[in-house]
Amino acid sequence: MAKVCYSCGKQPSFGNARSHSLRATRRRWNPNLQKIRIQEGDSTKRAYVCTSCLKGFKVQKAPPRTRRATTEGTPA
């Protein structure tokens, strides 16, 4: 899975973690990505979107799916 936002393209940034003795070890800061269903034209798709795009309404969330009532398995 690529850690990239579908909307803005935000991706991990890299740098050094500094301990108390200032020893540098490499680390990465990942964006806060959420896997959501988005509306893409007439269809819906699942995509990873960062929370800043969700809060800023940069993507259209898909409406919740309606469950169809099934009559199978119910006693008659």
Buried (B, 14 or more C-beta within 10 A) or exposed (E): EEEBBBBBEBBEEEEEEEEEEEEEEEEEEEBEBEEBBBEEEEEBEEBBBBEBBBEEEBBEEBEEEEEEEEEEEEEE
